[in-house]
Amino acid sequence: MVLAQPQIDGLDYFRNYPDEFVREALGSHMYDRQVEMARAVQEHPRVSVVGCNGSGKDWASGRIILHWMITRYPAKVVVVGPTWRQVHDIVWNEVRAAYNSRRIQEDWGLRLFDSPRLESLSEPEKHFAVGLSTTDPYNLQGYHSPNLLVVVTEAHAVKQSHIEALRRLNPKRLLLTGNAFATRGEFYESHHGSRDLWYPVTISAYDTP
């Protein structure tokens, strides 16, 4: 079956320029580290961002998620965090804020729910973003798409078994964000012993506006 394309043809220009999408379509501005983070997700299979508190990692993640959903089809986004609050109240609030701030009039063909879910009006089972918090890594199975983006927020506090379960989904892109609190595990190694397998981004307090 051929999937119906959403009405986003006018946004094709933004596919490789998420920062331009944020500026032109949402009326917001990314500072340079956020630009690096967003563009890295378009160009590299694994991106890991370690940053200080209040550096805008979740703000950027919310806009990256919306950009991915609008510029790829079919696509899925899975957002995972150590707590429901982190996923629902923080990351998904940023998705919602980004969605509601749009400046352009094109029909994105999407429906945003109060729960952490954004889906296609025409193919909701094929094209959606969802937020999860779970204690069981087996609950992270079954999400497959040619354009699967997995976002792990507060990755320093997410169990290694959960990250391994997410990697088994074989996502097209994997984005980890967190603070420099971990001393072992996938997130720690992505900035140390295994950094050659990742595109690492470091945001210090001096990098922020």
N, C-alpha and C positions, 0 to 999 in steps of 0.2 A: 504494500500500500504506500502510495506517495503522500507524504505529510503535507498538509496545507501550510504555506508560509504565512507567518504573521505579517501584519501591515507595518513593516519597519524598513521598507526599501530606502526611504529617505535618510536612514541612519547608518547606511553601509559605510559611509566615510569614517565613522567613529570606531569601526571594528578594532583597529590597531592603535587607537589613540584614546584610551579611557580618560585621560586627563582633559582632552578636548571635549569629550562627551560630558564630563562633569561641568566644565565651564560653559559650554554652549547650550546643552540640553537641560542642565539642572541649575545653572546660575550660581555655581559655587567655584571655589578655587582650591586646588591642591598645592601644597608647598613641595619643594623639590624631593624630599624623601618619600612623600606619598606618591608623587609622580613615578619615582623609581620603582616603588612597590607595585603600583598598578600596571606599569608597562612590563615589569618582570613577569607578571602572571600571564601576559599575552605571549611572551617569548620563551619562557622556560618551564619545563614540566614540574619542577619543585622549587618553591620559593619559601624562605623562612625569614620572618621579620622579628627581631628582638628590639624592644624599645622601652623607654622609660614610661612611667604612668602619665597619662594625659597627653601622649604624643600623637593621638589621632589614628591609631591603628584600626580600631573598630569603625571609626568614621569612614576611613578609606575602604575597609572591607565591605561595608554596606553599599558603597557606590560601585565597587568592583563586582559585587554580586548582581546588582541591577544591570550594569553594563553587559555582563556576560549573558544574562537572560534576554536582553534586547538585541544583541548583535550576533547571536548564534541560535540555530534552530535545526533540529530539536536539541535541547540542552537540559541538563539537570544540575542543580547546585545542592549540595548537602553541607549544612553548617553544624558543627559539633563543638560542644564546650563541656567543661567539667560540671557546670551547674545550669539548671533551667534559667535562672536569673540572668546569667551571662549571655545565653543564647537569645532568650525572649526579650528581656528588658534593655539589653545593651545593643547587641549586633542587629537584632531585628528591628529595633527602634530606628537604627540608622538606615536600614533598607526602607522602612516606611517613610522616614523623613525625606530620603532621596526621591522616592516614588512620588510623594506629594509636592515636591518642589519643582517639578518639571516646568520648563518654559516653552517647550515646543508643543504643537497641536497634533502631531501624528498619533494615530491610534496604535498603541503598543500591543493591543490584543491580549492584555494580561489582566488578571483579577488578583487583588491583594486582600488577604484575610486578616482578621484580628490575631489569629494564631500565626505562628511562624510558617507561613506558606504563601507562595506567589506562583500562580499557574496560568497557563494558556487558556484562553476562552474556548479555543477550537480543539485542542489536543491536550487536555489537562493531565492525562496519564503519561504523556511523552515529553512534556515540556513544563518543568516546575522547579521551584526552589523550596527547600524545607529546612527547618531548624530542629535539631535533636539534642537531647541530653539523656544519657542512659548509663546504667551501671553494668549492662550486659553487652559485650562486643558483638554477640550474635545478632543483636537488633540492628546492627549497622550493615547487614548484608542485603543484597538484592537491588541496590541502586546502580543501574547501568545505563550508559548513554555514550554515543560517540563524542559528545561534548560534556563530559562530567567534570565539574569543578567541585573540589572538596575544600572547605575552609575550616580550619581548626583554630578556635579562639581560646586564649589562655592556655596555649599548648604546653606550657611548662607544668600545668597541673593535670593534664590529660594522661591517663594510663597508657603505657606503651602498648598493651594489648589492644586498646581501642585504635591507636594510630596504625598498628599492623593490620587490623581489620579493615580500616579505611584504605590502606595501600593495596589490599587484595581486591578492591573494587576496580583497580587499574584506572584511576582517574586520569583524564587528559591533563589536568592541572591540580596540584596540591599546594595549598597555601597554609602555612603555620604562622600564627602570631602569638607573641607572649612577652613576658618580662624575663629578666636575667636571674631568675630564682632557682632554676633547675641546675643540678650538678651531674646529671646522667639522663639517659633516655634519648629518644629521637630528636627532640627539639634542641637539647644541649649539643648533641653530636653534629647537628646541622650547621652549627657555628664553630665547631671544633674539629674533631677527628674525621667527620664525614662531610665537611663543607665543600669538598670538590664535587659532591653529588647534588648540591643545592645551589641556588642563587641566594646568598645570604644578604640581608639588609639590616643594618644597625642604625637605630635612631637614638641619639643622645638628647639630653635636655637642650644642648646648645644648637641642635639641628632644627628645633621647632621655632615657629614664629613667636 
